[in-house]
Amino acid sequence: MLNEITILAFTAASIGFFHTLFGPDHYLPFIMMSKARNWKMRKTMLITFLCGLGHVGSSIVLGFIGISVGIAISKIEMFESFRGNMAAWAFIVFGFVYLVWGIRQAIRNKPHTHLHIHGDGSEHEHLHSHKKEHSHVHGKKNITPWVLFTIFVLGPCEPLIPILMYPSAKSSISGLIFITLIFAVVTISTMMTVVYLASLGYKFVPMKKMERFSHAIAGFIIMFSGLGIQLLGL
């Protein structure tokens, strides 16, 4: 029994790491939204952690319910597949809406010149942008983190229940809890590590000319992540 739990523990850590690393939807939305909305690193990490917790937690709750009431694993997998489909479409719709909004913002914030005439008759022009004037409006009523959290709660951890929870439950309840915790910790840690490192690296990417398109780019990347889940099964 101990040997079986040890094997499952290594399996849980490996699956948690590679499942997250090879699934760009686990980190790209946070990296892009952090850049577009100028989140501080602390806020980015907190949002990533909470979304990761919701992502893993929803599957854990479903798995424990299935095990406790004896629901067939095939039915659980069908429901998880349905949730995954919903999450993919949620990413696509949210990304598309944000893309359109970002393009609209980019057009509105296009730099332009203003002519100023002084009392002495002299005049001059200066380059002007409305970016700073409008940024505070979206900051106070920002629902983006809640949208991301909702999508990640919808999104299942496909390998958790059939590959890890059901086999470990056959050994003991303590083994089930142990294996589940390993998977959760590794998955969330991998998400946060990738987001942290990528966000640090992103600061050195020259995007001055493309800065006003940052929201549109973020929306496109999120939509692309959803399409990757839906079409490629990432």
N, C-alpha and C positions, 0 to 999 in steps of 0.2 A: 504493500500500500504506500509506504514512504517513497519507494523508488518511482511509483506511478505519479505521485504528487510532484516529485522533483522534476520529472520529465515534463509534466504539464506546466510547471513553473517556468522552465526554460522556454517552452513553447509559447506561453502567455507573453513573456517579455519580448520574444522575437516577433511574434505576430503584432503586438502592440506597437513596436518600433517600425517595422517595415510597412504595416498597414497604414500608419500615419505618414511616413516619409514618402511613400509612393502615391498617396492621395492628396494632390495639391489643394483640394477643397478644405483640407484641415488647417492650412496656414495662409494661402494666398489672400483670402478675403481680409484677414487681419493686417497683413503687410500693406496691402493696397489702401485700405480704409484709413490706416494709421497715417500713411503718407498724405493722402488726399485731405484728411480732416485735421492734420497737424496734431494728432494725439501725442501726449507725452508718453515716454516709454512705460512708466508705471501704469497708466491707464490702458495702454495696449496690452500689457501683460495681464492685467486684471480681467479685461474683457476676454482675452484668449483663454485664461484659466476657467472662467465661469462658463464659457461656451463649451470648452472641453469637458467640464464637469457635467453639464447638461447632456452632452452628446453621449458620454459613457454611461451616465446615471440612468438615462431613459432605457437603455438596453439592459442594464443590471436589474432594474425594477421589473421589467418585462420578463427577464429570465427567471428571477426568483418567484414571480407569480406562476409562470409556466411550470416550474419544478414543484412548487408547493401544492398545486391543484392537479398536477399530472396531465397537463396539456401536451399532446403529441408534438414532438419536435418539428414535424412537417408543417403543422399549423403555425407554429411560432415563426418558422422561416418564411412562410407565405406572408405573414403580417409584417415581418421585418423588410421583406422585399417591397411591400406596399408603402411602408414608411420611407424607404430609400427613394422610391419613385417620387413621392411627395416632396421630399427634401430637394431632390434634383430640380424639379420644376419650380420650387420656391426660389432656389438659387438663380435659375434662368430668368424668372419674372422680376425678382428684385434687382438683378444685375442689369436687365434691359431698362427698367424704369430709372435706375440710377444713371445709366449711360445716357439716356435721353435728357434727364435733368442736368447732367454734367455738361452735355453739349450746349444746352440752353444757357447755363452759367458761363461757359467759355465765350459764347457769342456776346452775352451781356457785359462781360468783363474785358472785352477786347480793348487794349490800350488805344486811346485817341487823344487828339490835341485840343486844348482849350485856349481861346484867345482872350487875353486880359488887356483892357484899356485903362490906363491910369489918368489921374486928374490933370496931369501936365501934358496929356495928349500922346504920351509914349505908349507903346503896346508891345506885348510879347506873348509867345505861345509856350505851353509846357505840356509834356506827356502826362496823361491822366488815366487812372483806372478806378473802377468802382469796387474792386475786390475787397478792400478793407471796409468800405462802407456797408457791404452786404454780409460780411462774414459773421457778424454778431447775431444776425437774424436766425441763422441756422444753428448756431451754437447752443442757444437756450432751449430749443425744442428738438434736440437731436434724438430721434428714435432709432437710429441705425444700430446701436449696440443691442437693443431689444429685438430688432428684426433678426440680427445674426444669431442671437441666443435662441429665438424661437425655431429658426431653421435648423440649428445644430441639435436641439432637443428632438426635432422630427427625424433627423438623420440617424440611422442605426449603426452600431458597430457589428457588421455582419458576422465576423468570425467568432465573436465572444460567446454567444449562447450555444450554438451547435458544437463547436470545436473545443471549448473550454469549460463552460458552466455545466452542461449536462454530464460530460465524462467525470469531472471532479466531484459532482454531487453524488456519484455512485460510491465514492470513497468515504467521504464524511462531510458534514456541514462546515467544519473548521477548514477542511481542504478547499471547499467551494469558496468560502470567504477569502482565503489566502490567495487563491488563483485569481479571483476577481479583482482583488486589490492590486496585485502585481500588474495585471493588464491595464487597469485604470491609471495607476501611477506612471507607468511607462508611456502610455498613450498621451496623457496630458503633458508630461515632461517633454516628450518629443515635440509636441505642438508648440509649446512655449519656447523651447530652445531654437527651433527653426525660425519662428517669428522674431525672436530677439536678435539672432545673428543676421538674418536678412534685413531687418529694420535698421540695424547698425550700418550694414553695408550700403543700404539704399541712400543713406545720407551723403555718400560720396559720389552718387550718380548725378552728373550735371543735367538738371532738368529745368533750368531757368526759363528757357523759351517755351517749354511745354507745361509750365507750372499751372497755367489756367485751364489746361485740359486734364488735370490730375483726377478730378471727379469722374470725367468721362472714361478715362483709362481704367480707373478702379471698377466702374460699372461693367466695362467690357471684360475685365479679367474675372470678375465674379460670375458673369453670365457664361463665360468660357468654361469656368470650373463646373458649373451646373451641366453644361453640354457634355463635358468630359465624363461626368458620372452617368448621364443618361445614355450617351451613345457608345462610350468606350468602357463603361463599367469600372472607372477608376475609383 
